[in-house]
């Protein structure tokens, strides 16, 4: 087994972390840490030491891991990153949307949050699963079904069906079919006067 010619002295990872911290403080435009490979090459250290330096920066609150094996720099003025579905739920309250209002289009939300369509679709599906917006329908806007943090107003079966299917408010309805997600059983709901 080959041995390393010059083993790293104790505290090397901390010295590397200190150098990276000084570099981040001197350059406010830096948003990501260098990769582990870049640290290994620049400081001539093992991958383990490079990762240990990155973890030291995380422990100090300077950086956090993000998807794809990257590390993002945490700035005092930048809010911590939150899942997209939570940010989308805030759109309802921030834009003063009420139950029954159309939710912004996917195209508008992609530009607003700088997100790809597949990522946005997954986040919107989570909002639908939580009962905040209606399901996606081609050519139809999603409808706000509930405002986060508020008790939903009582809806009739017809109101619920019209909102989910995008039908005009004056369309007379007597039944709606609801599918239980756990069992897959369909239940037909009928208006009390039918």
Secondary structure as a PSIPRED ss2 file (coil, helix, strand):
# PSIPRED VFORMAT (PSIPRED V4.0)

   1 X C   1.000  0.000  0.000
   2 X C   1.000  0.000  0.000
   3 X C   1.000  0.000  0.000
   4 X C   1.000  0.000  0.000
   5 X C   1.000  0.000  0.000
   6 X C   1.000  0.000  0.000
   7 X C   1.000  0.000  0.000
   8 X C   1.000  0.000  0.000
   9 X C   1.000  0.000  0.000
  10 X C   1.000  0.000  0.000
  11 X C   1.000  0.000  0.000
  12 X H   0.000  1.000  0.000
  13 X H   0.000  1.000  0.000
  14 X H   0.000  1.000  0.000
  15 X H   0.000  1.000  0.000
  16 X H   0.000  1.000  0.000
  17 X H   0.000  1.000  0.000
  18 X H   0.000  1.000  0.000
  19 X H   0.000  1.000  0.000
  20 X H   0.000  1.000  0.000
  21 X H   0.000  1.000  0.000
  22 X H   0.000  1.000  0.000
  23 X H   0.000  1.000  0.000
  24 X H   0.000  1.000  0.000
  25 X H   0.000  1.000  0.000
  26 X H   0.000  1.000  0.000
  27 X C   1.000  0.000  0.000
  28 X C   1.000  0.000  0.000
  29 X C   1.000  0.000  0.000
  30 X C   1.000  0.000  0.000
  31 X C   1.000  0.000  0.000
  32 X E   0.000  0.000  1.000
  33 X C   1.000  0.000  0.000
  34 X C   1.000  0.000  0.000
  35 X C   1.000  0.000  0.000
  36 X H   0.000  1.000  0.000
  37 X H   0.000  1.000  0.000
  38 X H   0.000  1.000  0.000
  39 X H   0.000  1.000  0.000
  40 X H   0.000  1.000  0.000
  41 X H   0.000  1.000  0.000
  42 X H   0.000  1.000  0.000
  43 X H   0.000  1.000  0.000
  44 X C   1.000  0.000  0.000
  45 X C   1.000  0.000  0.000
  46 X C   1.000  0.000  0.000
  47 X H   0.000  1.000  0.000
  48 X H   0.000  1.000  0.000
  49 X H   0.000  1.000  0.000
  50 X H   0.000  1.000  0.000
  51 X H   0.000  1.000  0.000
  52 X H   0.000  1.000  0.000
  53 X H   0.000  1.000  0.000
  54 X H   0.000  1.000  0.000
  55 X H   0.000  1.000  0.000
  56 X H   0.000  1.000  0.000
  57 X H   0.000  1.000  0.000
  58 X H   0.000  1.000  0.000
  59 X H   0.000  1.000  0.000
  60 X C   1.000  0.000  0.000
  61 X C   1.000  0.000  0.000
  62 X C   1.000  0.000  0.000
  63 X E   0.000  0.000  1.000
  64 X E   0.000  0.000  1.000
  65 X E   0.000  0.000  1.000
  66 X E   0.000  0.000  1.000
  67 X H   0.000  1.000  0.000
  68 X H   0.000  1.000  0.000
  69 X H   0.000  1.000  0.000
  70 X E   0.000  0.000  1.000
  71 X E   0.000  0.000  1.000
  72 X E   0.000  0.000  1.000
  73 X E   0.000  0.000  1.000
  74 X C   1.000  0.000  0.000
  75 X C   1.000  0.000  0.000
  76 X C   1.000  0.000  0.000
  77 X C   1.000  0.000  0.000
  78 X C   1.000  0.000  0.000
  79 X C   1.000  0.000  0.000
  80 X C   1.000  0.000  0.000
  81 X C   1.000  0.000  0.000
  82 X C   1.000  0.000  0.000
  83 X C   1.000  0.000  0.000
  84 X H   0.000  1.000  0.000
  85 X H   0.000  1.000  0.000
  86 X H   0.000  1.000  0.000
  87 X H   0.000  1.000  0.000
  88 X H   0.000  1.000  0.000
  89 X H   0.000  1.000  0.000
  90 X H   0.000  1.000  0.000
  91 X H   0.000  1.000  0.000
  92 X H   0.000  1.000  0.000
  93 X H   0.000  1.000  0.000
  94 X H   0.000  1.000  0.000
  95 X C   1.000  0.000  0.000
  96 X C   1.000  0.000  0.000
  97 X C   1.000  0.000  0.000
  98 X C   1.000  0.000  0.000
  99 X C   1.000  0.000  0.000
 100 X C   1.000  0.000  0.000
 101 X C   1.000  0.000  0.000
 102 X E   0.000  0.000  1.000
 103 X C   1.000  0.000  0.000
 104 X C   1.000  0.000  0.000
 105 X C   1.000  0.000  0.000
 106 X H   0.000  1.000  0.000
 107 X H   0.000  1.000  0.000
 108 X H   0.000  1.000  0.000
 109 X H   0.000  1.000  0.000
 110 X H   0.000  1.000  0.000
 111 X H   0.000  1.000  0.000
 112 X H   0.000  1.000  0.000
 113 X H   0.000  1.000  0.000
 114 X C   1.000  0.000  0.000
 115 X C   1.000  0.000  0.000
 116 X C   1.000  0.000  0.000
 117 X H   0.000  1.000  0.000
 118 X H   0.000  1.000  0.000
 119 X H   0.000  1.000  0.000
 120 X H   0.000  1.000  0.000
 121 X H   0.000  1.000  0.000
 122 X H   0.000  1.000  0.000
 123 X H   0.000  1.000  0.000
 124 X H   0.000  1.000  0.000
 125 X H   0.000  1.000  0.000
 126 X H   0.000  1.000  0.000
 127 X H   0.000  1.000  0.000
 128 X H   0.000  1.000  0.000
 129 X H   0.000  1.000  0.000
 130 X C   1.000  0.000  0.000
 131 X C   1.000  0.000  0.000
 132 X C   1.000  0.000  0.000
 133 X E   0.000  0.000  1.000
 134 X C   1.000  0.000  0.000
 135 X C   1.000  0.000  0.000
 136 X C   1.000  0.000  0.000
 137 X E   0.000  0.000  1.000
 138 X C   1.000  0.000  0.000
 139 X C   1.000  0.000  0.000
 140 X E   0.000  0.000  1.000
 141 X C   1.000  0.000  0.000
 142 X C   1.000  0.000  0.000
 143 X E   0.000  0.000  1.000
 144 X E   0.000  0.000  1.000
 145 X C   1.000  0.000  0.000
 146 X C   1.000  0.000  0.000
 147 X C   1.000  0.000  0.000
 148 X C   1.000  0.000  0.000
 149 X C   1.000  0.000  0.000
 150 X C   1.000  0.000  0.000
 151 X C   1.000  0.000  0.000
 152 X C   1.000  0.000  0.000
 153 X C   1.000  0.000  0.000
 154 X C   1.000  0.000  0.000
 155 X C   1.000  0.000  0.000
 156 X C   1.000  0.000  0.000
 157 X H   0.000  1.000  0.000
 158 X H   0.000  1.000  0.000
 159 X H   0.000  1.000  0.000
 160 X H   0.000  1.000  0.000
 161 X H   0.000  1.000  0.000
 162 X H   0.000  1.000  0.000
 163 X H   0.000  1.000  0.000
 164 X H   0.000  1.000  0.000
 165 X H   0.000  1.000  0.000
 166 X C   1.000  0.000  0.000
 167 X C   1.000  0.000  0.000
 168 X C   1.000  0.000  0.000
 169 X C   1.000  0.000  0.000
 170 X C   1.000  0.000  0.000
 171 X C   1.000  0.000  0.000
 172 X C   1.000  0.000  0.000
 173 X C   1.000  0.000  0.000
 174 X C   1.000  0.000  0.000
 175 X E   0.000  0.000  1.000
 176 X E   0.000  0.000  1.000
 177 X E   0.000  0.000  1.000
 178 X E   0.000  0.000  1.000
 179 X E   0.000  0.000  1.000
 180 X C   1.000  0.000  0.000
 181 X C   1.000  0.000  0.000
 182 X C   1.000  0.000  0.000
 183 X C   1.000  0.000  0.000
 184 X C   1.000  0.000  0.000
 185 X C   1.000  0.000  0.000
 186 X E   0.000  0.000  1.000
 187 X E   0.000  0.000  1.000
 188 X E   0.000  0.000  1.000
 189 X E   0.000  0.000  1.000
 190 X E   0.000  0.000  1.000
 191 X C   1.000  0.000  0.000
 192 X C   1.000  0.000  0.000
 193 X C   1.000  0.000  0.000
 194 X C   1.000  0.000  0.000
